[in-house]
């Protein structure tokens, strides 16, 4: 299972279709993260629901597609598509206290910064 950080709360289904769950730029650190994407693996998309609440959407990856980025005319992004599995909503404190989502946090209990997929 890998965690995808949707810190901008991008509406992937609205932008790219009902089975889209994450997107990555074609350059920089996000392009490097594409090496971590594999069909059949589970990905958890982390979104903030409020100041202290986190949403974890589970997906099983079925592939990627290069698609136009509706927020950046002329640019394209790698879009991850898959099968939705489930959603969990937890307080930040509860998510940090458990082991399942621990990789999303730094040692002080804050969300990691500058990370795309871990």
C-alpha positions in Angstrom: 0.0 0.0 0.0 1.3 3.4 -0.9 0.0 6.8 0.3 -0.6 9.6 -2.2 -0.7 13.1 -0.8 -3.6 15.2 -2.4 -2.6 18.3 -0.4 -4.3 20.6 -3.0 -7.5 18.6 -2.8 -7.7 18.2 -6.5 -11.1 16.8 -7.7 -9.6 13.9 -9.8 -13.0 12.3 -10.7 -14.3 15.7 -11.9 -11.2 16.5 -13.9 -10.4 13.0 -15.4 -13.3 10.6 -15.0 -15.0 8.5 -12.4 -12.1 6.0 -12.0 -9.4 8.6 -11.7 -7.8 8.9 -8.2 -4.5 10.8 -8.5 -2.3 12.7 -11.0 1.4 13.4 -11.4 3.3 16.0 -13.4 5.6 14.8 -16.2 8.7 16.5 -14.7 10.5 16.8 -11.4 9.8 14.9 -8.2 6.3 13.9 -9.4 7.7 12.3 -12.6 10.2 10.4 -10.4 7.2 9.1 -8.3 5.8 7.4 -11.4 8.4 4.7 -10.8 6.5 3.8 -7.7 3.2 3.2 -9.6 2.3 -0.4 -10.4 -0.9 -2.0 -11.6 -2.7 -4.0 -9.0 -1.2 -2.2 -6.0 -3.3 -0.4 -3.5 -3.0 3.4 -3.2 -4.5 5.5 -0.4 -5.2 9.1 -1.4 -4.9 11.4 1.7 -6.9 14.6 1.7 -7.6 17.1 4.5 -11.3 17.2 5.5 -10.8 20.0 8.1 -8.2 21.3 10.5 -7.9 18.1 12.3 -9.6 15.5 10.1 -8.1 13.4 7.3 -9.8 11.4 4.6 -8.1 8.2 3.3 -9.6 7.0 0.0 -8.4 3.5 -1.0 -8.0 2.5 -4.6 -6.6 -0.4 -6.5 -4.6 0.8 -9.5 -5.5 -0.4 -13.0 -3.2 1.8 -15.0 -2.1 5.3 -15.9 -3.1 7.6 -18.8 -1.5 10.8 -20.1 -4.3 13.4 -20.1 -4.6 17.2 -20.5 -4.5 19.1 -17.2 -7.6 21.2 -17.0 -5.9 23.7 -14.6 -2.9 24.3 -16.8 -3.7 24.8 -20.5 -1.3 23.0 -22.8 0.1 20.8 -20.1 -0.6 17.1 -19.6 -0.4 14.9 -16.5 -0.1 11.2 -15.7 -3.4 10.2 -14.3 -3.8 7.1 -12.1 -7.0 5.1 -12.7 -8.4 2.3 -10.7 -11.1 0.6 -8.7 -12.4 2.4 -5.6 -12.2 0.2 -2.5 -13.2 2.2 0.6 -12.9 5.5 2.5 -11.8 6.0 6.1 -12.1 9.4 7.9 -9.9 9.8 11.0 -8.7 12.6 13.2 -5.0 13.4 12.6 -4.3 12.2 16.1 -5.9 8.8 15.5 -4.2 8.3 12.1 -0.8 9.1 13.7 -1.5 6.8 16.7 -2.1 3.8 14.5 0.4 1.9 12.3 -1.5 1.8 9.0 -1.0 5.4 8.0 2.2 6.2 10.0 4.3 6.7 6.9 2.3 9.8 6.1 3.6 11.6 9.2 6.9 13.0 10.4 8.3 12.0 13.8 6.4 14.9 15.5 3.0 13.9 14.2 2.7 16.4 11.4 2.0 15.4 7.8 5.1 15.0 5.7 5.8 17.9 3.4 7.2 17.8 -0.2 6.2 14.2 -0.6 4.0 12.9 -3.5 3.8 9.2 -3.0 5.3 7.2 -0.1 
